[in-house]
Amino acid sequence: MYRVNEIFYTLQGEGAHSGIPAVFVRFSGCNLRCPWCDTDFADGTMMSAEAIVEEVLALYDLPNERRKMVVLTGGEPSLQVDKPLVDALHEAGFYICIETNGTRPLPEGIDWITCSPKYIYQSEGRSNSGAVLQQSGLIAKRSMLAIRHANEVKVVFTGTYDPEIWREQLEAEHWLLQPLRYTGEWLLETGCDAFEDDRNDNLDDTVRYILSHPFWRLSVQLHKIAGLR
Ligand code: SF4
């Protein structure tokens, strides 16, 4: 059984598959506490693999479509996704993507792995602390990744450390930087004073970084621009 927060059909809004329709299965629970996390993954309903596939198929009722994509996300889906679920989704004809923070091993057979490494903010139990964010360049050098390869790596660009550190730890075909959007409310709620002087998103800084480090490319949240979930 799997604890599932929600299952819905929309466009993939981030990364190399941006704009492609997919059914998203959001699993409950995460092992990290990122200060900018905008995902409500706490609640969940216990479901079997068969029940998940049934609901995914009900949302993606296009039998002649060759490219049926499902995205396993969270929370942190690797806490729950296993080979039986992967096999059940493959048997139903789906191309399986997963969005993981990379801190846990993955079952075999997943077709597309998006790793968004963020473990640094969990360090030493001081998540949500501006001090940790400012020190994150040092903390991030501790290797806590459980995977070594992904199809794409998507890094939230905070401007507080050099994202090149991830290239020492992961192999991937696509390297994406995503600007962090933060608001005054968010800062007040989390007490994260690392960004207090700048309450706009750091899109300009992200673009400047990519122009001088052209290995990376820009990833924005297309679903938010399009007003989708
Ligand atoms: S890893 Fe993802 S889901 Fe987990 S806390 Fe961080 S942003 Fe949220």
Boltz pocket constraint, residues with backbone or C-beta under 6 A from the ligand:
constraints:
  - pocket:
      binder: B
      contacts: [[A, 30], [A, 31], [A, 32], [A, 33], [A, 34], [A, 36], [A, 37], [A, 38], [A, 39], [A, 41], [A, 74], [A, 75], [A, 76], [A, 101], [A, 116], [A, 118]]
      max_distance: 6.0
